[in-house]
Amino acid sequence: MSTQKARSWTLHPAHAWAIFLSIFIVPFIYRNIVFLLASPDQRMVIKNNAMMNGPPIVYLNSTDGEYIPETFVKHPILVHGGHIIPALIWALIFPLQFTNSLRRKFSAVHRWLGRIGLGISMLMGISGILMGLYKVVYVVEPQHPRQTIFKFDRITYILGAWMMLCIYYTYIYAREKKFAIHRAWALRTAAAGYSVAVMRIFIVLYTIWSEATRYEHRAEINTKQLFFGWAGWLAAVVNIFGVELYLFLYGRKPVTKQA
C-alpha cells in the first residue's frame, strides 16, 4: 500500500473523539426512547429495576425524586421530539461532516448534511433552553444549602445561546465560501453539542467512584444533586476552551475548497 493511500485512511484524533462521543451518547438516548414507547406497566418495571439494581445517581433527578426518563415523558413533544430524537440524528451526522473524503468527493452530500445538521442543532439549542425554562432538565438544586451559582439549568441557557451563535456563523461563512472560518465555527458548534456527552462521561466516572467508595447519596446533603450542575459546567468549559486550543494548534491548516 502506498504512503498516500495509507494516509487517506488515517483517523485524526479529533475525528476519532467525535466518533467516540457519538457512540457513547447513543445508549443514553436509547434508554429515553425505550421508556417513552413503553406501556405504563412496562415503565414501572423499568423504573423499579433502576431503583433496585442501579446506583442512586441513576434515578434521583428532580426535587420530587423522580426517575429521569419519567420526568421527560411528561413533555414528549419538547423533550423527545425537540431534543432526544434529534440528538440521535445529530450524533450520526456530525462525525460524517468531519470526514475529509466526504467533503472532497461528495461535496453536495456534505452541503445537504450540513444544512440538516445545523437545523437539528438549532432545534436542540432552542429545546434545551425551553427544557430549562420549563424545569424539565435536572433541576435538583434550588433549595440546596451548599449550592453555588453552577446550576445545571443555567448552563443549558448558556450552551443553547452559544450554539445559536455558532450555527449562525457556520452557515454565514459557508455561504460566503470562507471555508477555513466555516470549519472553525462548525467545530465550535459540534463542541457545544458534544458537551452533553462529555458531561455524562464525568457522571459515569463519578458514579464509579461513588459506588467504589460506597458514598452515601441518600444523606441530607446529596452531592449527586450538586454534581449534575458541576458536571454540566465542567463539560462546557472543557469543550469550549478545548476546541479553541485545538483551533490554535491545528486550525491554520488550509481547507480544500468545495465545488
Sequence and secondary structure as in RCSB ss.txt:
>XXXX:A:sequence
MSTQKARSWTLHPAHAWAIFLSIFIVPFIYRNIVFLLASPDQRMVIKNNAMMNGPPIVYLNSTDGEYIPETFVKH
PILVHGGHIIPALIWALIFPLQFTNSLRRKFSAVHRWLGRIGLGISMLMGISGILMGLYKVVYVVEPQHPRQTIF
KFDRITYILGAWMMLCIYYTYIYAREKKFAIHRAWALRTAAAGYSVAVMRIFIVLYTIWSEATRYEHRAEINTKQ
LFFGWAGWLAAVVNIFGVELYLFLYGRKPVTKQA
>XXXX:A:secstr
  HHHHHHT   HHHHHHHHHHHHHHHHHHHHHHHHHS HHHHHHHHHHHHHHS HHHH  STT   HHHHHTTS
HIIIIIIIIHHHHHHHHHHHHHT HHHHHH HHHHHHHHHHHHHHHHHHHHHHHHHHHTT S    TT TT  S 
 HHHHHHHHHHHHHHHHHHHHHHHHTT HHHHHHHHHHHHHHHHHHHHHHHHHHHHHHHHHHTT  TTSSS HHH
HHHHHHHHHHHHHHHHHHHHHHHHHTTS      
